[in-house]
Amino acid sequence: MAGDDLELRVAWQRHLGRSSAADRWFDVVVAHHREPHRRYHTLRHVVWVLRHIGELAAEHPGCDVDAVAAAGFFHDVVYEPTHTDNEAASARLAERALRELGWSADAAGHVAQMIEATAGHQVDAGADLGTAILVAADLGVLAAEPAKYADYARNVRHEYHHVDDHAWASGRGSFLRSMLERSHIFPSVLGLTSWEQRARANLTDELAALFGGSPTGNA
């Protein structure tokens, strides 16, 4: 959508700068997120991640917002549902881009580390604030209102259309249970109590629907 493009370009220029190289890399990021196999991991997802980053950074000052925003732009830039190294590949591309844009090796490396942390959607207790904000922003859809959450679940299923229904139910069920079994879905340092409550309700409802009303998967 044109509105998403404009919002993202403004955010890109604010956090990553204005230059011919910056413009070129922005176009690369946009092109990746417009790949035809994507249904959830699109530009709209990036928009919402960046909005969450802005909100959370304002509530928890002290992080490098430019670095977190850069990680938000690049965290799913490589997304192939049949691959297991998407986060690592995205991190490498982000590091390359940021070095070309004049970021120091340490700063670009930090962004890459934040991106790789999204692979397990979990941060260690000693993780930096920026990483916690990125992971929470990436998972923010779990705490969305039910209709938006349903759209997310449906679009992710479409991205895995190559997986048959039985295998999907098994794999998706394992993911949902693993999230529900955590003491905190979102990094505890952020204190996202209302997000936790909404996410747990959404995950529980999806798990029950996936197995015909039996969240244990024994239906």
C-alpha positions in Angstrom: 0.0 0.0 0.0 1.2 3.5 -0.8 0.7 4.7 2.8 2.9 1.9 4.1 5.6 2.8 1.6 5.5 6.5 2.7 5.5 5.7 6.4 8.4 3.3 5.9 10.4 5.7 3.8 10.1 8.4 6.4 11.2 6.0 9.1 14.1 4.8 7.0 15.3 8.3 6.4 15.0 9.2 10.1 16.9 6.2 11.4 19.2 5.2 8.5 19.7 8.5 6.7 19.4 10.1 3.3 21.8 9.2 0.6 21.9 7.4 -2.7 23.2 4.3 -0.9 20.4 4.6 1.7 17.8 4.9 -1.1 19.2 1.9 -2.9 19.1 -0.3 0.3 15.6 0.9 1.1 14.5 -0.3 -2.4 16.2 -3.7 -1.7 14.3 -4.1 1.6 11.0 -3.1 0.1 11.5 -5.5 -2.9 12.2 -8.4 -0.5 9.0 -7.8 1.5 7.0 -7.7 -1.7 8.0 -11.2 -2.8 4.9 -13.1 -4.0 5.2 -16.0 -1.5 4.7 -13.7 1.5 1.3 -13.2 3.1 2.2 -12.1 6.6 5.9 -11.2 6.4 5.2 -8.2 4.2 5.7 -4.5 4.4 2.6 -4.3 6.6 4.4 -6.4 9.2 7.4 -4.1 9.0 5.1 -1.1 9.6 3.6 -2.6 12.7 7.0 -3.7 14.1 8.4 -0.2 13.7 5.3 1.3 15.3 5.7 -1.0 18.3 9.4 -0.2 18.4 8.6 3.5 18.6 6.0 3.0 21.3 8.2 0.7 23.4 11.3 2.9 23.0 9.3 5.9 24.2 8.2 4.0 27.3 11.6 2.5 28.0 14.2 5.2 27.2 17.9 4.2 27.0 18.1 2.0 23.9 19.7 3.0 20.6 16.5 3.6 18.7 18.2 3.9 15.3 19.8 0.4 15.8 16.5 -1.2 16.9 14.7 0.4 13.9 17.4 -0.8 11.5 16.9 -4.3 13.0 13.2 -3.9 12.6 13.6 -3.1 8.9 15.9 -6.0 8.2 14.8 -8.8 10.6 12.7 -10.6 8.0 14.3 -9.3 4.8 15.2 -12.9 4.0 12.2 -15.1 4.4 11.9 -18.5 2.8 9.5 -20.8 4.7 11.4 -23.9 3.6 14.7 -22.6 5.1 15.8 -22.6 8.7 18.5 -19.9 8.5 16.3 -16.9 7.6 17.3 -14.8 10.6 21.0 -15.5 10.1 20.8 -14.6 6.4 18.8 -11.4 7.3 21.4 -10.5 9.9 24.2 -10.9 7.3 22.4 -8.7 4.8 21.7 -6.1 7.4 25.3 -6.0 8.5 26.5 -5.6 4.9 24.0 -2.8 4.2 24.8 -0.9 7.4 28.5 -1.0 6.8 27.9 0.4 3.3 25.8 3.2 4.9 28.8 4.1 7.1 27.9 2.4 10.4 30.8 1.1 12.5 31.5 -2.6 12.6 30.4 -2.7 16.2 27.1 -0.9 15.5 26.3 -3.0 12.5 27.3 -6.2 14.4 24.9 -5.2 17.2 22.0 -4.9 14.8 22.9 -8.3 13.4 22.9 -9.8 16.9 19.4 -8.3 17.6 18.1 -9.8 14.4 19.4 -13.3 15.2 17.7 -13.1 18.6 14.3 -13.1 16.8 15.0 -16.7 15.7 13.8 -18.1 19.0 11.7 -15.0 20.0 13.3 -15.2 23.4 15.9 -13.1 25.2 18.2 -13.8 28.0 17.7 -12.0 31.3 20.8 -10.0 30.7 20.0 -9.0 27.1 20.2 -5.4 26.2 17.0 -3.3 26.1 17.1 -2.8 22.4 17.0 -6.6 21.8 14.1 -6.9 24.2 12.2 -4.2 22.4 12.8 -5.8 19.0 11.7 -9.2 20.1 8.5 -7.8 21.7 7.8 -5.7 18.6 8.1 -8.7 16.4 5.8 -10.7 18.6 3.3 -7.9 19.0 0.8 -9.4 16.7 0.2 -12.2 19.2 -1.4 -9.5 21.4 -3.6 -8.1 18.6 -7.4 -7.9 18.8 -8.9 -11.3 17.7 -9.7 -10.4 14.1 -6.2 -9.2 13.4 -4.7 -12.2 15.1 -6.9 -14.5 13.0 -5.6 -12.7 9.8 -2.1 -13.3 11.0 -2.6 -17.0 11.6 -4.4 -17.4 8.3 -1.6 -15.6 6.4 1.2 -17.6 8.1 -0.7 -20.8 7.1 -0.7 -19.6 3.5 3.0 -19.0 3.6 3.3 -22.7 4.6 0.9 -24.0 1.9 3.6 -26.6 1.0 3.0 -28.3 4.3 0.0 -30.7 4.5 -2.7 -30.1 7.1 -1.6 -32.8 9.5 2.0 -31.7 9.5 0.9 -28.1 9.9 -1.3 -28.9 12.9 1.5 -30.8 14.5 4.1 -28.1 14.0 1.9 -25.1 14.7 0.5 -26.8 17.8 4.1 -27.3 19.1 4.8 -23.6 18.5 1.7 -22.5 20.3 2.2 -24.7 23.3 5.9 -23.7 23.6 4.8 -20.0 23.7 2.1 -20.7 26.3 4.5 -22.7 28.5 6.8 -19.7 28.8 6.7 -17.8 32.1 6.7 -14.7 29.9 5.9 -14.5 26.2 7.3 -11.0 25.9 10.6 -9.9 27.6 9.7 -9.4 31.3 11.9 -6.3 31.5 9.3 -4.4 29.5 6.4 -5.2 31.8 3.9 -5.9 29.1 1.2 -7.4 31.3 -1.8 -6.5 29.0 0.1 -7.8 26.0 0.7 -11.1 27.9 -3.0 -11.5 28.7 -4.2 -10.9 25.2 -1.5 -13.0 23.6 -2.3 -16.0 25.9 -6.0 -15.7 25.0 -5.2 -15.6 21.3 -2.8 -18.5 21.4 -5.1 -20.6 23.5 -8.0 -20.0 21.1 -6.0 -20.8 18.1 -4.7 -24.0 19.7 -8.2 -25.1 20.5 -9.4 -24.4 17.0 -6.5 -26.2 15.5 -7.5 -29.4 17.2 -11.2 -29.1 17.1 -11.7 -27.7 20.5 -9.0 -29.8 22.2 -6.0 -27.7 23.0 -4.1 -30.8 24.0 -4.2 -32.0 20.4 -6.0 -35.3 21.4 -9.2 -34.6 19.6 
